[in-house]
Amino acid sequence: MSIRELTIDEFNAFVRNSPLGTHYQTFNYALLMGENGYEYELVGMFNEYNQLKAASLILFKNLKMHYKYGYAPKGFILDYFNQEIVSEFATLLKSYYKKKKVVFIKINPEIAISEIDKESGLKTYNWNYNILEIMEKAGFKKLKDNLYFESVLPRFSAVVSLKNYSMNSVSKNTRNKIRRAHHKGLHIELAEKSGIDILQKFIKNKRTINEYYYKDYYNVFKKDDMIDLFLVSIDSEEFLMNSRELYEKELEINNRLVSLLNRENNKRNLNKKMDSDRKILNYKQDVKFATELNTKKDKVYIAGALVIKYQNRVQILMSGYDKKYKRFEANYYLHDEILKYYQKNYDYAELNGLTGDFSKENPYLGLNEFKIGFNPRIYEYIGEFDLPLNEKKYLKMRSNGELAKIFNKPNQKVKKVMREKND
């Protein structure tokens, strides 16, 4: 076996033909990370017949004293059940990159080792779990598993089967919120690059990244038609018309309930009347707000998302909504429209990360419940591994906390919950 750098065509062809292929292992992603301070190489391993058996995009970042670390996002691309292939690739990488002062290479393969029951949180493990032993024998160090978002990429993912998706497949709560969103006159549109500025207003508190990150993301993937940008706005005329209609219908219901209460004054009828009173107040507020919007004639955007397209699936890379319009349920509407939009041409949609904590104390309980409402299958990936190339230097960096400073993400939500549990 031998290792060398690959051409772009060699690399892309190999990744496209692998079931482990992902947009994180594309030349487009290499270009994106190159704009964000990383060096990169496309490397592959060939057998004696010059057949490509393993490949990976590896990103490099500088450490102290001219050392570097490598990161293969969702990589490597190879047959993980083949001990010989895994071990040989690891050995060749050590020899190839140690002399280039690379201390270690981090990987987080997109290999699902279990499916999680949405109701109970119980895991059902599959044959992929055996890959853990294969990787450890090849010299990879398994890192501590996490429940939240401390790792480079989420360890748990929600995947929707697009061919089976419909309003009947989602939870009752999700279905009701999508319907309420339609009553608010929401509209979705495919936007151009300029719409990134609008989206960034909705996601600015989600990640500490530079302002050009998602513009770069859009640029490098759009040239190959691998990314879409969606924005959600309010149609003020439709919103006003719907609000008036709902208000008038509820007034009629309320008047009938008044008559019913005069005849049968019991708790059941009283609760119905109070519920109707609440709806009338909400619809009245909607009519007032819709009238103001319609007078101004300004287009108001309240939600947006970036979606990656690769092979037979799409991934909602990032989404957000304006918290001032929380009652408009724009995020539910946005996700429903996205899933319907891709049904014809794609098989699966990844809703991106959620946590592995299915308890009521989960600080991300709302995020979990939101995604689970779309009836996805929940998968646990195999996790993160480090492949030490310079064992002595690597162990020193682990022991003195250097690696923790680089990779451990501060998680204020989790810290708060843990403090409360310990009090």
N, C-alpha and C positions, 0 to 999 in steps of 0.2 A: 504494500500500500504506500502511496505517496500523497503529499499535500501541496497545493499551490493555490495562488489567487485565481479566481474565475472571472471570465468576461461577464458583462451584464446579461447577455443573451443566455449563456450557459446557466447562470444562477437562476434567472427568472423562469427558464424552462423547467429546471429541476424542481423548484418550489411549487410551480403550478401543477405539476404531476404528482405531488405528494398530498396525502390526506392531512398532513400537518401544516400545509400551506396556509399562510396568514399574511395580512397586509403588513404586519410588523417585520416580516421577513421578505421584503421587497427592496429594490433599488430606490424606489420612491421614498421609503422610510429612511433609508440611508441618507438621501439628500436632505430630508427634513432635519434629521439629527445633526447633519453636518452644519446646518444653519444655526444650530443651538449648542455649538461648542464641542462636538464630538468628531474624532477621526473615525474612519470606517474602512473595513476590508470585506470583500466577498471571497470566502475560502471554500475549497472543496477537497474531498479525499477520493482518489482514484485507485482502482485495483490494478492487477497486472495486465488486464485486458483494456486498460484505459477507460473503464466504465466508472462514471461518477456514482459514488455510494453514500456520500454524506456532504452536506453543504451548510453554510451559515453566513448570515450577515453578523459581523461582530463590530460593535461600537467600542471606541477607546477614549478614556478620559485620563488626564494627567493626575498623578499623585505627587508626593514630595520626592525630592532627590532624583528627578527624571524617571521615576517609575510610573507605570500606568496600570489601570485595570481594564478588563474587557467585559462587555455585556452583550449577550446574544438574546435579543428580545424574542420571546416565544420560540427560541431555538433550542437545540440544533435540529436540522431537518435530516432525519435518518431513521432507520429501523431500530427502535429502542428495545425490541425483543431479541435482537441479535447481539449477544454479549461480545462477540468478536469485533463487530463493527463499532459498537460503543467504546470498547476499550482501546481499539486501534486509533480511532479518531481522537480520543482523549490523549493518548500517548504522543501522537503526531503534533497535536496542538501545543502540548507542553514543550516539545523540542523546538517547534517553529517559533513560538512567541516568547519563551523564556529569555532567549538571547536578545529579544527586543525590549527587555526589562518590563514585561507584563507580569504582574504578581499573581493575578487570578482572573478567571473568566466566570461571570455569573450567568446562569441560564434559568428560565422559568417556562419549560415546555408546555404547550397547550395540550396536555394529556389529561383527560378526565378519569379520575380513579374511583369516583363514587357519584351516585345520583341521590339527591336528598329529597325525602318526602316533605311536601310543602306544609302539610298539616302538623305532623309530629316532629319534624326535624331529624328523623332517623336516616342514617346513611346505608345505602346498599352498595358495597364495593364490587368492583369488576376485576377482570384479569390484568388490567393495566397496573394494578397495585404491585404486581410482581416486578415492575420496572424499577421500583425503589431499590431492590436488592442488586439488580444489574448495574445500576448507576453507582451505587456505593462500592461495588467490586471494581469498577473502572476508575475509582479515585475521586468521585464527586462527593462533596460534603453537603449533606441535607441540612438546610437551615430550619430554624424553628418555624412551625406553622403558625399562622395568625388567623383570627376570626374577623378582623375588620379590614382596614385599608393601609396597613403598615408596610406592605411589600411594594415593589416597584409597580406591578400590575395586579389587579384583583385576583384572588385565589378562588373565588366563587362567582359563578356566572348564571344568568337567567337566559334561556334560549327558547324562543317561540317557533313552533312549526307553522310557517306561513300558509301552507296548503290547507291546514285545519283551522285557521284563525277565522273567527266571526264574532259578532256581538254576543252570540249565544255561548261562546266558549269562555268568555271572561266572567269574573265574579259579579254578583248582583250589585255590589257597591261600586265597582268600576263601571259597569254598564249604566248605572244611574248618573254617575258623574259625567260620563261622556254625553249622555242625553242632555243634561243640564248645560253643558258647554255649548251644544248646538243651539240651545235656546238663547244663548248670549250673542248669537250672530258671529261666531268665530269663523275665520277663513284661513286656510293654509296655502302657502305659495312656495315654489322653488325660487330661491333668491340667487343673486350673483355675489361676487366677492365683496362688494361694498356692504352687503348685509352682515358681514362678520362683525362690523362695529356695533350693530344692533344686538347681535347675539352676545357679544362680550359684556354688555350691560347686565345680562341675566346670569352670567356664570362667573363674574369677577371675584366673587367670594369663595368659589369652589376650589380653585387651585392657585398657588403662588407661582405664576409663570409670567414671562415677559409678554408685552402687549402684541407682539408680532407672531407668537407661537401658532395660533390657529389660522392666521393669514398665511403663514408658511405652509401649514398643513394643507390648507385649501389649494394653494398654488401647485405644490408638487404632486398632489394626487388628481387634481382636476384635469391636468393635461392628458391623462390617460383615462379620463371619465371614471374615476374610482371614488369620487366623493360628491355628495349633494348637501346643499344647505337649505333648510326649511325655516320659514318664519310664519308665525301666527299673528294675525291682526283681528281687530274688531270691525265688522261691517256695521256702522252706526245706524243705518237705515233699517237693516234687517233686525238688529238688536232692539231698536225702538218698536218696530212692528210686533215682534214676538213678545216683548215685555207688556205692551198694551193688551194684546190678546190674552196673555196669561193672567194679567191683572183683572180684566173684565170677567173672565171665566171663574176666577177664584171669588170674585165679589158675589156672583150668582150662587156659588156653592156655600159661601158664608151666610148669605140670606136664608138659604134653605136650612142651614144648621141652626140658625136663630129660631126659626119656626119649630124645628125638631126639639130644641131644648125647652121651648115653652110647653111642649106636650110631654116630653120625657126627659126630665132633668136628672140625668145620672152621670156617673164618672166617665163612662165610655163616650157619650155624646159631648160632654164638656171637653174632653181631650181632643176630640175631632175639631171642635170650635176653636180651641187654642192653637192647634196646628194650622188651621186655616187663617187665623189672625196673623200668625208668624209669616205665612206665605204672602199674604196681602202686603204686609210691611216690606218684605223683600222685593216683591214685584213693583211696589210703588217707588222704592229707591232705584230700582233698575230703570223705570220709566224716566225718572228725573235725570239720572246719569246719562242715559241714552239720548235724551233730548239735548243735553249740554254738548255731548259729542257730535251729534248731528248738526248742531248749530255751528260749531267750530269747523266742521268738515275736515279735520285733521285725521290722518291715518295713524292709528295707535297700534304699535306692535307690542305684544305681551309675552311671547314665548318663541323659542327657536331650538334648532338641533342641527348637528353635523352628523352625517351618516356615511360610513365607509362601505364600499361595495367590493367584494372579492370572491371570485369563484361563484359558488351557489348560495352565498349568504351575505347578509348585511349586518353591520354593527352600528348601533347608536353610540357614536363615539363620545358625544357630549350634548347635554340638553339643559335647558334652564327656562325659568319663567319669571316674570315681574311679580314680586311678592305683594305689591299693591293691588294686584288683580287676582289674588289667591282664590276668591270665591267664584271666579270664572272657570275654574277647573281646566285651565289651558294645557297643563302638562298631560292630563288624561286624553284630551282631544288630540294633542300633538302626536302622542304615541300611537293612538288608534289610527289616525290618518296615515302615519308612516307605514305601519304594518299593512294596511290595505293597499297602499301605493305600490309596494314591492311584491305583493302576492303572486302576480302573474309570472314574473321573471326570476324569482329567487325562492329557495326552499326554506331557509331559516333566517331568523333575525335574533341577534344577540342584544339583549337590553343592557349589556355591560354589567359592571360589578354590583354585587350585593354582599351582605355579610353572612358568615357562617353561624352567627348567633341568632337563634330563633326564639329566644326568651323575651318576656315582656320588658325586661330591664335593658334590652339592647338599645344603645343610644341612637342607632340607625333604624329603629323599628319602623318608622314611617316610610323610609326608603324601601325596606324589604317588602312591606305590605303593598306599597304602590306597584312594584314590579311583579310580585306574586299575583296581584289582581288580574294580570293579563294571561294567567294560566300557563306560565312557561315550565320547562323542565329545568331543575336546579342542579348544576354540576359543580363538583369540587375538583379543582385541578391539582396536579401532583405537587406543586409548590416550587420553591426556589432552591437552587443548588449552586455551590461554588466549586469550581475546578481549580485548586491551587497549582500554580506553575512554579512559584518560589515558596516552598512550604515554610521556611523559616521566617521570611518576611510576612507571609500571610498570617501565620499564627501570632506574630508580634502585633500586627494591625488589629487582629481580633481582640487580643488581650488588653491593649491600651485604649480601646474604644474608638479607634480611627474609622473602622468600618461602620460602626453604629452612627457616627456623625454623618457619614456619607449617605447611608441608605435608610436609616430608621426615620420614618415620618412622624412628626409630633401630631398627636391625636387628642385634641382638647376635649372632645366629646367623651372619648373613652376614659381619659384621665378623671374627668368629673364623676362619671359613674363609679369608677373604682374607688375614688375617695369616699363617695357616699356609702358604698358597700362596706368599707373598712371603718367607718365612723360608728 
